[in-house]
Amino acid sequence: MEQILQIFIEEAQDTLLQWESICLNMLKGQPSQSDLNALFRAAHNLKGSSRSVGLEDFGSFLHEVEDFISWLKATPTEAGAVAIRLLLDCQTLISEWTAQLDDGRNYQTNTHDIRDGIRRLMESSASPLINTRMQIKENAATAAFGFFDDDSGTMASAAVSPERNRELAPSMQSNKIIKDSSIRVSLNKIDSIIHIVNDLSVQLSMSLHELKNERNEKNLSALIGASNHLVYELQNRIVGMKMQSIGGLFQKLERSARETSDAEHKQISILCEGVETEIERQTLEKITDPCVHIIRNAVDHGIEPPGEREAAGKSAVGTIRLSARSEGEYVEIEIADDGRGLDFGRILKKGQDLGLLSMQSNPSHRELAELILQPGFSTASKVSQISGRGVGMDVVKTTIDSMSGELNINTNQQHGTSFVLRIPANLNVVSSLIVQCSNQLYAVPIRDIMEVVDLEKISIDESGHQKVAILNDEPVPIVGLETLLGNSEAHAPSVSNRMALVVGSFPKAALSVLTILDEARLVVNPLDGKLHRLEGVQGIAILPSGCICSVLDIKFLAMLHHSRSQSLQLITQRERV
């Protein structure tokens, strides 16, 4: 029974995504009969499948929703924004209900608000169907749910006796459902993996034959190289099975943006690009909440009210653009608006008031934009249900940093702001450089390195308190990697270190190492237990030599160095004052 229930949950989640997509499309224009028919089929299929696994209350509520959709089909003039938002509320409730079932809890919820909304809408209509097809009544004895008797058109009790519940859904009486996370994979992906495995099997047979008979070293080396290539391809294809389209995330963001714009009485249009871009499922789950927070801020802070936009010569309807694209081992997600942009004057004053900036400092626009990512930072004049407390953007930054990602902010006053999230598409398999630092070996992901330089072949400014490399006429501070890692054995790291890894994030830094030994494609195992919070380390990996090494998060280490330097400068400036 548990397996059947898990199949129902997975199918329900897919159906609910379609439900949400249909409703969002309906909000963009006049709903069609085909839209309402598709919604009716979704509700009907969910009702039937839920009752087949003994979820009588679930099915009863969906029967009520079915009747509401039938009423909308018969009176299409009533299928306006209010009705569509009620349908979205139904989708939200059913989604939450399904999620609770997925967690293994016998979940009950309150549908009174939705039922009241449906009743009020239908009572305000002149349609005669309200008194025949659907009459929604409160029933204190069965307050949780009700369904409609097909013959009478009135509401019948949805209460199911304990005996009937035990008969229909024995699994729901237990405290926990035994479940297994699953994903849907296309047959084409499976066929491609089978093809590679077949080729690998042939290569293995040929290698064994060569070992037993010919023992030709050149042939054997070629066979091993071909096998390695196939293993590499197999690894890529298997990782690809866990990839999901980003379209589902964009759909969630669009809904969140529309709900926020309704609450703020603003008008918006949403453009989506690159919805077919794929990203690993776990990564997608981690970035969902940060993206929701960013788009809510875009509507609340960025997009102006219609009157203000028209006074500024803009369209009354604000535009939010969601885009995604793959760039090597990264996926870039951009959330942009055409609103008022960041107010650098207010940000500067707030930063000075909070002690984040000195009164004499002259920060760049990029540094000012970075301030909104600080905990407790907000320039809002009042606190609303959506924003104003300075909580959220710091969590967004922390989440992105924890995935070795980047968050870049670009803004143009009166023209809008864009937030660009640069996230590794896959966190488990990483092409890395193996470096030596003192007597230790470390792996550094190549995707985090902007360039590698030989410190003996470039100009170095040693006039200040810290060595600075001059790269393309740009000063880049040099810091020994072992110093950042707290290696007490290294007293003068920059003296013996020859090579430097230039981190391409803001601000730039050249992390010096003794030497670079090799390049390898590594499987990164995340830290767990007490090591889970170890900063500056992404995980551990086994090198081709069989040794175990730490995989470093050099972008975090570079930011750590920058923060320490900024704090030291601020303290020095205060002491002078």
ChimeraX attribute file (.defattr): number of C-alpha atoms within 10 A of each C-alpha:
attribute: neighborCount
match mode: 1-to-1
recipient: residues
	/A:1	14
	/A:2	17
	/A:3	13
	/A:4	10
	/A:5	23
	/A:6	21
	/A:7	14
	/A:8	18
	/A:9	20
	/A:10	16
	/A:11	14
	/A:12	23
	/A:13	16
	/A:14	10
	/A:15	20
	/A:16	22
	/A:17	15
	/A:18	17
	/A:19	22
	/A:20	21
	/A:21	17
	/A:22	19
	/A:23	23
	/A:24	19
	/A:25	12
	/A:26	18
	/A:27	16
	/A:28	11
	/A:29	10
	/A:30	14
	/A:31	20
	/A:32	13
	/A:33	13
	/A:34	11
	/A:35	17
	/A:36	20
	/A:37	14
	/A:38	15
	/A:39	24
	/A:40	21
	/A:41	16
	/A:42	18
	/A:43	25
	/A:44	17
	/A:45	16
	/A:46	24
	/A:47	24
	/A:48	17
	/A:49	19
	/A:50	21
	/A:51	16
	/A:52	16
	/A:53	20
	/A:54	21
	/A:55	18
	/A:56	22
	/A:57	21
	/A:58	23
	/A:59	26
	/A:60	23
	/A:61	22
	/A:62	26
	/A:63	22
	/A:64	23
	/A:65	26
	/A:66	21
	/A:67	20
	/A:68	23
	/A:69	23
	/A:70	18
	/A:71	19
	/A:72	19
	/A:73	20
	/A:74	14
	/A:75	15
	/A:76	16
	/A:77	11
	/A:78	19
	/A:79	21
	/A:80	15
	/A:81	16
	/A:82	14
	/A:83	19
	/A:84	20
	/A:85	16
	/A:86	20
	/A:87	21
	/A:88	20
	/A:89	16
	/A:90	21
	/A:91	20
	/A:92	14
	/A:93	16
	/A:94	20
	/A:95	18
	/A:96	14
	/A:97	17
	/A:98	20
	/A:99	16
	/A:100	14
	/A:101	19
	/A:102	21
	/A:103	14
	/A:104	19
	/A:105	16
	/A:106	16
	/A:107	13
	/A:108	13
	/A:109	13
	/A:110	11
	/A:111	15
	/A:112	13
	/A:113	11
	/A:114	16
	/A:115	22
	/A:116	14
	/A:117	15
	/A:118	19
	/A:119	18
	/A:120	12
	/A:121	15
	/A:122	23
	/A:123	14
	/A:124	10
	/A:125	14
	/A:126	10
	/A:127	14
	/A:128	11
	/A:129	14
	/A:130	19
	/A:131	13
	/A:132	11
	/A:133	19
	/A:134	23
	/A:135	16
	/A:136	21
	/A:137	13
	/A:138	14
	/A:139	13
	/A:140	7
	/A:141	9
	/A:142	13
	/A:143	15
	/A:144	18
	/A:145	26
	/A:146	26
	/A:147	24
	/A:148	23
	/A:149	15
	/A:150	13
	/A:151	7
	/A:152	11
	/A:153	17
	/A:154	17
	/A:155	19
	/A:156	18
	/A:157	17
	/A:158	19
	/A:159	18
	/A:160	12
	/A:161	9
	/A:162	10
	/A:163	8
	/A:164	13
	/A:165	18
	/A:166	14
	/A:167	11
	/A:168	17
	/A:169	19
	/A:170	14
	/A:171	21
	/A:172	22
	/A:173	13
	/A:174	12
	/A:175	11
	/A:176	15
	/A:177	20
	/A:178	13
	/A:179	14
	/A:180	8
	/A:181	7
	/A:182	10
	/A:183	10
	/A:184	9
	/A:185	13
	/A:186	8
	/A:187	9
	/A:188	9
	/A:189	14
	/A:190	13
	/A:191	11
	/A:192	15
	/A:193	19
	/A:194	13
	/A:195	13
	/A:196	16
	/A:197	16
	/A:198	12
	/A:199	14
	/A:200	19
	/A:201	13
	/A:202	13
	/A:203	19
	/A:204	16
	/A:205	12
	/A:206	16
	/A:207	19
	/A:208	14
	/A:209	13
	/A:210	16
	/A:211	14
	/A:212	9
	/A:213	8
	/A:214	10
	/A:215	13
	/A:216	10
	/A:217	11
	/A:218	8
	/A:219	15
	/A:220	18
	/A:221	12
	/A:222	12
	/A:223	19
	/A:224	15
	/A:225	13
	/A:226	16
	/A:227	19
	/A:228	14
	/A:229	13
	/A:230	17
	/A:231	15
	/A:232	12
	/A:233	16
	/A:234	19
	/A:235	14
	/A:236	13
	/A:237	17
	/A:238	14
	/A:239	14
	/A:240	17
	/A:241	17
	/A:242	17
	/A:243	21
	/A:244	21
	/A:245	16
	/A:246	21
	/A:247	18
	/A:248	17
	/A:249	18
	/A:250	24
	/A:251	18
	/A:252	17
	/A:253	23
	/A:254	24
	/A:255	18
	/A:256	16
	/A:257	25
	/A:258	21
	/A:259	15
	/A:260	19
	/A:261	20
	/A:262	12
	/A:263	12
	/A:264	14
	/A:265	11
	/A:266	19
	/A:267	18
	/A:268	19
	/A:269	13
	/A:270	18
	/A:271	12
	/A:272	15
	/A:273	15
	/A:274	16
	/A:275	17
	/A:276	13
	/A:277	18
	/A:278	20
	/A:279	21
	/A:280	20
	/A:281	17
	/A:282	13
	/A:283	17
	/A:284	19
	/A:285	11
	/A:286	14
	/A:287	17
	/A:288	15
	/A:289	16
	/A:290	20
	/A:291	21
	/A:292	20
	/A:293	19
	/A:294	20
	/A:295	25
	/A:296	21
	/A:297	19
	/A:298	27
	/A:299	27
	/A:300	22
	/A:301	18
	/A:302	24
	/A:303	29
	/A:304	26
	/A:305	19
	/A:306	18
	/A:307	12
	/A:308	14
	/A:309	18
	/A:310	13
	/A:311	10
	/A:312	13
	/A:313	8
	/A:314	17
	/A:315	14
	/A:316	19
	/A:317	17
	/A:318	22
	/A:319	19
	/A:320	26
	/A:321	17
	/A:322	21
	/A:323	20
	/A:324	23
	/A:325	18
	/A:326	17
	/A:327	12
	/A:328	9
	/A:329	15
	/A:330	18
	/A:331	20
	/A:332	19
	/A:333	22
	/A:334	21
	/A:335	22
	/A:336	25
	/A:337	25
	/A:338	23
	/A:339	26
	/A:340	21
	/A:341	21
	/A:342	24
	/A:343	15
	/A:344	16
	/A:345	10
	/A:346	14
	/A:347	20
	/A:348	24
	/A:349	15
	/A:350	18
	/A:351	21
	/A:352	15
	/A:353	12
	/A:354	12
	/A:355	11
	/A:356	17
	/A:357	19
	/A:358	18
	/A:359	14
	/A:360	8
	/A:361	11
	/A:362	11
	/A:363	12
	/A:364	10
	/A:365	15
	/A:366	14
	/A:367	14
	/A:368	20
	/A:369	19
	/A:370	15
	/A:371	19
	/A:372	22
	/A:373	20
	/A:374	17
	/A:375	15
	/A:376	14
	/A:377	21
	/A:378	23
	/A:379	18
	/A:380	13
	/A:381	7
	/A:382	9
	/A:383	11
	/A:384	10
	/A:385	7
	/A:386	14
	/A:387	17
	/A:388	19
	/A:389	16
	/A:390	17
	/A:391	15
	/A:392	23
	/A:393	21
	/A:394	18
	/A:395	16
	/A:396	19
	/A:397	21
	/A:398	16
	/A:399	17
	/A:400	20
	/A:401	16
	/A:402	17
	/A:403	18
	/A:404	23
	/A:405	23
	/A:406	19
	/A:407	21
	/A:408	16
	/A:409	19
	/A:410	15
	/A:411	22
	/A:412	14
	/A:413	13
	/A:414	18
	/A:415	15
	/A:416	20
	/A:417	23
	/A:418	22
	/A:419	19
	/A:420	18
	/A:421	23
	/A:422	22
	/A:423	25
	/A:424	25
	/A:425	23
	/A:426	20
	/A:427	20
	/A:428	16
	/A:429	18
	/A:430	21
	/A:431	16
	/A:432	21
	/A:433	21
	/A:434	21
	/A:435	21
	/A:436	20
	/A:437	23
	/A:438	17
	/A:439	10
	/A:440	12
	/A:441	19
	/A:442	22
	/A:443	32
	/A:444	24
	/A:445	22
	/A:446	19
	/A:447	16
	/A:448	20
	/A:449	19
	/A:450	13
	/A:451	12
	/A:452	16
	/A:453	16
	/A:454	13
	/A:455	18
	/A:456	10
	/A:457	9
	/A:458	11
	/A:459	13
	/A:460	17
	/A:461	15
	/A:462	10
	/A:463	8
	/A:464	7
	/A:465	6
	/A:466	11
	/A:467	16
	/A:468	20
	/A:469	22
	/A:470	14
	/A:471	14
	/A:472	7
	/A:473	8
	/A:474	10
	/A:475	16
	/A:476	21
	/A:477	21
	/A:478	22
	/A:479	21
	/A:480	22
	/A:481	26
	/A:482	24
	/A:483	19
	/A:484	15
	/A:485	14
	/A:486	9
	/A:487	16
	/A:488	8
	/A:489	11
	/A:490	16
	/A:491	10
	/A:492	11
	/A:493	20
	/A:494	22
	/A:495	10
	/A:496	15
	/A:497	21
	/A:498	17
	/A:499	22
	/A:500	26
	/A:501	25
	/A:502	24
	/A:503	24
	/A:504	16
	/A:505	19
	/A:506	15
	/A:507	15
	/A:508	19
	/A:509	26
	/A:510	27
	/A:511	25
	/A:512	28
	/A:513	24
	/A:514	22
	/A:515	18
	/A:516	19
	/A:517	12
	/A:518	13
	/A:519	17
	/A:520	17
	/A:521	16
	/A:522	20
	/A:523	18
	/A:524	18
	/A:525	16
	/A:526	15
	/A:527	15
	/A:528	10
	/A:529	6
	/A:530	7
	/A:531	11
	/A:532	12
	/A:533	12
	/A:534	11
	/A:535	14
	/A:536	20
	/A:537	24
	/A:538	27
	/A:539	22
	/A:540	19
	/A:541	23
	/A:542	16
	/A:543	20
	/A:544	12
	/A:545	6
	/A:546	8
	/A:547	9
	/A:548	14
	/A:549	16
	/A:550	21
	/A:551	27
	/A:552	22
	/A:553	22
	/A:554	26
	/A:555	24
	/A:556	20
	/A:557	20
	/A:558	25
	/A:559	17
	/A:560	15
	/A:561	18
	/A:562	17
	/A:563	13
	/A:564	11
	/A:565	12
	/A:566	14
	/A:567	13
	/A:568	11
	/A:569	13
	/A:570	17
	/A:571	12
	/A:572	11
	/A:573	14
	/A:574	10
	/A:575	8
	/A:576	7
	/A:577	5
